[in-house]
Amino acid sequence: MKSTACLLVILGAATLFVRAQESDSAVQSKIIALEKAWNQAYKIGDTKALDALLDDAIVLVNDDGSVQSKKDFLASVHAANAQEQQVAPESMSVHVFGNTAIASGVLKVKGVESAKAYARREQFVDTWVIKGGKWVCVATDATPVVQH
């Protein structure tokens, strides 16, 4: 009888573990979709979509080390989207910690600035949390990838 109870406990724990993995997998897929939506919205200058993805108190650290508020970032999007031709992740991984997810990877950006074409790669780290029943980004950081 004790072995049956132990077996049931082990099976129950294993079931919870599998459910947690499935849940993490679903969250990872959701965050990847949100990251892609962010990149697309930025590229086309969709500030309404960006507003919905970003928390009002987001910390935005740019690739030059400057920090922007959400309001300042959204105001800068109109100027930026005219020059950005491609904003796409080369690689991305998502790690889930309960109601928090960290997305990191390398982003490839192509565009035109001051009539000169550019292409750059940036290492990014975005922190997502569930607020009000939806995932929003609360912090983002981008660092240029230096070619050696």
Secondary structure, 3 states (H helix, E strand, C coil): CHHHHHHHHHHHHHHHHHHHHHHHHHHHHHHHHHHHHHHHHHHHCCHHHHHHHEEEEEEEECCCCCEECHHHHHHHHHHHHCCEEEEEEEEEEEEEECCEEEEEEEEEEEEEECCEEEEEEEEEEEEEEEECCEEEEEEEEEEECCCC
